[in-house]
């Protein structure tokens, strides 16, 4: 069996939960050959690839370089009109067009047809607003869409295609599925639409333009869902959201799993000094600012060291985090470690915290529980399917999070009990073998 995994800025060019999930899946399925097709801003490989990866194609994306030409793209653009209304478009007809008319993203973006279409949409919906913000947004969205159309011939032939989101990667999988008549599986880790809308709400994109982005991304997701033979979700919470997008979809829940044997269970609950940590990328969606505000509340009662363990993904947000640490004058208590081996860090922590604003089914919580480290988190995504209600807080609730941390620090016995329960839970429900077995069965079923 041969499986081609299609992704955006994931394994093997980027660290993070989805990359670790992908790495574990591939390494554990040693008898299955995998091919990787990855869209990314950087083509540097960050993992040692296992032998069962037979092909690794990384497409490094660059800013568009406009190239004028006189070709008529009107028939293709007519097929794409539903994308401006948040509806799925006819991917079969698009695929047929591209067979006979290979395109270059820069050329179609610079074409008179594309310009006319953009102007027409602007005049119909945004004429009372500035043109330049609209057109820059148009370019950023449609360049990647056209790039997908340009690249679809480069996806290798495979028995099964597995897209790791329902956005551009999902669209690539859809086109390849149509052409090859091979099955497509789409796995939603963090919910593509939800995460894009979150990023949009924290961006400088004007409010009046956000409907444009919303419709565009909904169209990608609906089109991917329509062509997927199987849609998997990492938690039951996601299924409800997916059905709101398209009531006809019937996602299968396959919980993330980890190799808990890699994580040493440590009983060390009686310490003189306390350590609290979060392991995540430093980016707004992980809400490092709330972690820092929580630290400020805790150290008023306990001289605790707080660690932010993970790579900086958003430099501007990182600077904002450091500025808050300075403003609160807690630099001696808060440390940014950069990317580290997480297996070494969990046993050092008395409490692990995940203050995210959005999550799928976080591997970091499973990893922490495997080491016997008690966890607290925000009640987002599938977190409530791992942790009990008493260990959860609402988003941004740093004061309540601080109270829960203090309560745990006061009680070594409570931390010990939570640690034991956590390890048992992971072994029982969230082992890597169980997750891999589920996907092996899915691959076999779609081939029958």
N, C-alpha and C positions, 0 to 999 in steps of 0.2 A: 504494500500500500504506500502511496505517495501523497503527502498533504502539503499544499502551498499556503503559507500563512501570510496574509496581507495586512500591513499595519501602517500607522502614522507615528513617526518619532518614538518607536518603542524598541524592543529587543531586535538587534543587539547594539543599537547606537545610543540608548538612553537607559539610565537607571530608573527604578521605580517599581510599583506594585505590579503593573501590567507586564513589564519586562521580566520580573522574577517569575510571574505566573507562566509566561511563555517559555522561559528557560526550563523551568521545572517540568512542564508538560513534555517538551521535546526530549529532555534527557531521560525521563522516566519511560518514554515510549521508544526504547532502543531499537525495536524491531521495525519501526515505521520510519521511512525516509521523509525528511522535511525539506522544503524549499522556502526561502524567505524573500519577500518583496516588500521593501520598506521605503516610505516617503519620509524624508527628514531634512532639516536645515544643515545637518552635519553628517558626514559619512564615516566618521571615526568609530571603529568597533570597540566597544567597552567590555565585551565578554569573550572568553575563550569558547569557540564554537565546538560542540560535540561532533563526533564522526558521522552521525546520522543526518546532519545538515548537508545535503548534496549540492545545494546552490544558494548563494547569498547575494541578492541584487539590492543595492541601496541607491535610490534616486535622490541625489542632493538637489534640493530646491533653491533657486536663486530668484532675485528680483527680476521681473519681466523686462526684456529688452525689446522695445517695440520695433517691429519689422513690417513696413508697409508692403502691400501687394494689392492686386486688382481682382482677386478671386471673389466669387459670389458665394457667401456662406448663408444666404437667406433661408434656404430650406432646412439647414441644421438649426438655426436660431429659432425658427418657427416651432420646431419640436421641443424647444426648451422653454417656451412661454409659460407652461404650468409652474415652473420653478418660482416665478414671481408672485404666485398666488398660494404658495404653500401646499401644492398638490404634487403627486408623483407624476413624472413624465414618462413617455414611452421609450424605455431604455432599449427595447428590441429594435425599434426604428432608428434610434440613435446609433446603435451598434451596426446596423446595416449600412447606414450612411458612412460611418467611419471606415468600413471595409473597403468601400470604393473611393473614399476621399480622405486619406490620412491627413491630419492637420498638425500644425505647429501652434502652440498656445500663443506665442508672441504675435504671430501673423494674424490669427483670427481676432485677437484683442485689439490689434491696430487697424482692423478692416473697417471700411465704410459701413458695412452691415451692422457690426457690433456698435459702432458710434451711433448710428441711427436708432438702434434698439434702445440704447442707454438714454438718448435724448427723449425718445418717445415716452419711456417709463417715467423719466424725471418730469416731463411736462404734465403727465396725467396725475401724478401723485405728490410731487414735491416742488412744484413750480414756485411756491411762495417762500421756499427755503434756499439757502446758498447752494450753488451748483457744485463747487469744488469738494466739500465733504461727501456729497452723494457720489461723485465720480470716482474719488479715491476708494470708497467702499466698493463700488461696482468693480473696479479693477482688482482689488484684493480677493473678492469672492470668485469672480469669473475666471481669473487667471488660473487658480488651482483647479477649477472645474475643467477648463480647457486642457490643462496639463494632464489630468486624468485621461481625457480622451486621446491625448497624444501618446500616453504611455501604455495604453491598454494592450498593445501588441507585444510589449516587452515582458508581460507576465508569463512565466514558464508554464508549459503544459503539466497537468497534474491530475490525479484521480479525484481529489477533493480540494475545494478552496475554502479557506477559513479566514474570514475578515474579523479583525479585532475591534472594529467599531462600525456604526451604521452611517458614517459620514463619507469622506472621500475614499477611504479604504473599502467601505461597503459598496460604493459605486463601482470601484475597480473590480471587486469580486463579482458584482452583478453582471457587468459587461463580459467578463471572462466566462462566467457560468452560461450566459446566453450563447456565446460563440462555441464553447467546447461541449455544451450539453452535459457538463459534469456538475455535481451538486455543490451548493454553497451553504456554508454554516456561518452565521454572524453571531459573535459574542459581544454583548454590551457589558463592559466593565464599569465604567463610570457614567453611563448614559450620555451618548454623544450630544444630543440636543440640550439636555439639562446643563451640561458643563459649558457648552458654547454660550448659552444664555447667561450663565453666571459670569463668565468672562466679560460678556457684553455689558452687564450691569456694573462692572467695575472698570470699565474702559472710558476713554474720552469720546467715544462715539455719541453724537447728539441723540437725545431721546427720540426725536422725530424720525430718526433713521433706523431705529431698532426693529421696527416691524419688517423692514426690508431684509435684515439679517435673519430674523425669526422665520419668515416665509421660506427663505433660501435653505436654511438648515432643515426645516421640517420636510421640505421637498426631497432632500437627499435621504433622510431617514425613511420616509415613506416609500421611496423608490427601492431602497435596499431591502426593507422588510418585504416588499412585494415579491422580490426575486429570490429571497432566501428560502432554502428548503427547510432549514432548522434555525430558529433563533434561540440562543441560550442567554440566560441572565444569571448573574452571580448571587442574586438574592431575591426573595419574594417581593420585597418592597419595590424593586424595579419593574416587576411585571405590571403592577397597577399603572405606573407611569407610561409604560409602553402601550398598554391597551387604550389609554387616553389619546395617544397619537394615532393609533390604528386599531379599532375595535376588533378587526378580523384576525389579528396576530395571536398566537398561542405559544408564548415563550416557555421553554423548559428551564427550570431552576437547577443549576449545577453549582453548588457551593465551592468556593475556592478551598484548596487544601494545601497543607505544607508537610514537609518531611520533618515531623517533630523529633525524630531521633537525632537530628543535627543540633538540637537545642538542649543543652544540659539543664536538667531540673535542679535548681539550687534552693536550699532552705537556709536563708541567712536574713532573719527578720529582726534581729536584735543588734542594731548598730548605734554607734555614738553620733554619727553624722548621716543626714538624710540626702538622698539624691532623687530627683524627679526628672523625667525626660520625655521628649517626644521625638520620634524618628519619622521624618517626612521631608519632602522637597519644600524649600522655602518659597512659597507662592501664596497669593491671597486665598485660594480655595482651601488651603490647609490651616489658615487663620493663626499664624504664628503670633500675631499681635495679641490675641486673646490669651495665649500661653504666657506671654510676657506679663500681661496685666494680672493673670492668676498668680504668677510668681511674686509679684509685688505684694499681693494680699497675704500669701502664705508666710513670707519671710518676716512679716510683722510679728508672728508668733513662733515660727520655727526658722532657725538659720539654715535653710535648705539650699542646696545647689541645684540649679535648673539647667538642663542641657537641651539644646536644639541640635539634633543630629541629622544631617542631610545636606545635599548639595543645594546651592543657590540656583533657582530656576528663573527668578524674577529679581534682577539686580536692584531695580527701583524700590520694590517692596522690601528687600533685604535692608536697604539703607533706611527705610522708614522704621523697620524693626529695631535697628541699632540706635536710631534717634530716640525711640521711645525708651529703650534701656537707659540711655544717657539722661533723658528728661526725668525719669523716675529715680535716677541715681542708684541703680541696682547692678551695675556692671560687675561687681565682685561676686554676684550670685548667679548671673546668667552667662552661659558660655555657648557660642556657636562653634561646633566642632568641624563643620564641613562633612563631606561624605565619609562614612566609617563602616566597618564591618559590623552589622547590627547584631550578629550572634555573640559578639564580645561585650556588647553594651547592655543588653537586657538584664543579665545577672547583677549588674552594678546599680540598677535602679530599684528604689523602694516602691515607686509607683510609676506606671507608664500612662501617659496622657495623649489622647488624640482629639484635638479641639476643632476638627475640620468643619467646614460649612457644607460640604458635600462629599459623599463617599459611595463606593460600590460595596464591596465586601472586603474590608482592609486586612491584608496579610499581616501587617505589623501587630495587630491585636492578637491574631492567632500565634504569632511568633513569641510575643511577650508572655502569653498564657502558657506556652510550652515550657518556658523557663521558670514558671511559678511566680511571675511578676504580676501583681494585681493591676487591673486596668480601669481607667475612667475615660469617658468619651462623650462627645456630643451625640444626640439622638438623630442621626442622619443616615440615609441609605439603609444598608443591611446590618448596621451596628447592633440594633436591638434584637437581631436574630442570633447574636453571639452573647452579649452582656445583658444581665438583669437590669430592670428598670432603675433600681437603686444606684446603679453605677453610671447612670446617664444624666446629662444636663442638656438644656436647650442651647442652641447656637448663641454665641457671644456672652453667655452667662458666666463670666469669669469669677464673680463673687460666689456663686453656688459651687462652681468647680473647686475653688480654693477651700471652701468649707468641707467638701468631700475629701480633698487631699489631706487636710489637717486631721479629719476624723480617722483616716487610715493610718497616718503617721503616729497617732496616739495609741493605736492598737496593733502591736506586732502579731497578736493572736488572730485578729481579723484578717490581716494581710496574709498570714500563713494559710488560713482556711480558704481564702479566695484563690491563692496560688495553687493549692492542691485541687480545688474544684476546676480551675481553669485547665490544668494539665489533663485531667480526666476527660473534660469536655472535648478538647482538641483530639485526643486519641480516639474518642468514641465517634465523633461526627465530622471532623475536618482534616482527616489524614490525606496526604497526597495520593496514596494508592487508590483511595475511593474516588477522588476527582478524576484521576487519569483513567480509571476503569470506565467511568461514565462517558468520557470523551471517546475512548476506544469503541464503546458500544455505539455511540452516535455515528462515528465514522463508518463503522461496518453497516449500520442500518441504512444510511443514505446511499451506500453503494449497492444494496440489494434491490 
